[in-house]
């Protein structure tokens, strides 16, 4: 996946015509931008990511990915948040209504979540992914 030159506003306008959903997306942008110090960019066709890191798997596969990201979808946000499993488990238990996959947390509305816990989860993800960057010495 690569960062593109597509406008973040263009993506959000297309994906989130509802004012409340757009406000949640704007809140996620503010939170993730504060945690990374990086502006939002569209990655691939529908992900909004912040910063980047270079990874390399034991298999030899390597590439670039955003430090933290989210994908706006019609009924939920897919938050790309990966950190140490023990930290992630503790924070997710306190977050509020969500579903979780291996590297994603799916949420419908941000006003149902504990904002402080979400901020901690984003910060933990940023720190974890920065530490995974194979270009850092």
N, C-alpha and C positions, 0 to 999 in steps of 0.2 A: 504494500500500500504506500502511496506517496501523497505528499501535500500537493494541493492544486492552487491555481490562481482564482478559483471560483469564489465569489463573494459569499461571506457568511450570511449576510442579510438576505441575499437572493435564495440561499438554501432554506433559511428559516421561513421566509415568506411563502415558499412553495410547500414546505412540510407542515407549517403550523399557522393556519389562518386564524385560529381562535386566540383572542387577546390573552386569556389566562395561560394558555400553553406557551405562548410567546414570552410572557412575563417570566415563567419558570425557566425557559431557555436563557433569557437574559440574566437571570439570577445564577444559573450554572456557569455562564460565561464569566461573570464577575468573580465568582468563587474560584474557578479554575485558573483564571488569569492572575488573580492575587496569589495563588499558591505557587504558580510557575514563574511569574514575572514575564510571561510570553503572551503575545496576542493570539487570538483565535484564528485558526486556518481550517479550511475544508480539506479533509483527507479522504481520498477515494471519492466515492459518489455521494456519501451522506453522513460522514462523521466530522465532528468539529473537535479538533485537537489542539493541544497547547505544547509548544516546545517539541523536542524530539530526542530520541536516544537510539544508539545502534546496538543491536543484539546479535548474538551468534549462538546457535544451539550446538549441542554436542555432535549432532548429525552433520554439522558444517553449514547448515542453512543459516543465512544471516540477512538482515535488512534493517530498515528504520521504522520506527513507530512513534506516535506522540507519547509524551510523558503521562498525560492524562487526557481523556476524551469522553465525548458523549455523542450518541446518535439520536436525533429527534425522530420519533415515530408517531403515527397517528394517535395511538392510545397510551403510549408510555415513552419514557426515556430509557435508553440503554446506556448506562454509565460504565465506562471501561476503567475499572478500578481494581488493581492487582497489588497486593502487598503480602507480607508474611502471613501465612495462614492463621496463626494464633492471634495476631493483631486484627486481622480481617474478621475473624469469628466474633471476637469481643465487640468490635464496633458494629457489625451487622446486627448483633443481638439487641443493640440499643437504638438502632436507626429509626425504626418505625416500619410501616407496611412496605414490603418489597419482595421480590423474588431474586434469587442469585444463581448464577452459573459459575463456571470455572474462573472467568475473568471479568464477568459483567454483573452489574446490579441493575435490576429492572424496577423502575418506580413510575407510578402514575402521576402523583401530585407532590410537589415539594412541600406544600403547607402541611402535609401529613407526617413529615419527617422531622427528626431532631436536627436542626440546622447546625448546631455545634458538633454533633457526631458526624454529620456529612462533611463538614470542613476538616475534621480530624482524619476521616477516611481519604479525602482528597490529598491532604498533606502527606499522609503515610504512603500513598501511592506514588506521589512525586518523588519522595525520598527513596523509595524502593526502586523505582524505575531508573532514577539517576544513578544509583549504585550498580545497576545491571549494565550500564553503558560500557561496552568493551573498548571504546576509544578513550576512556578516562584512565589515567594511570594511577 
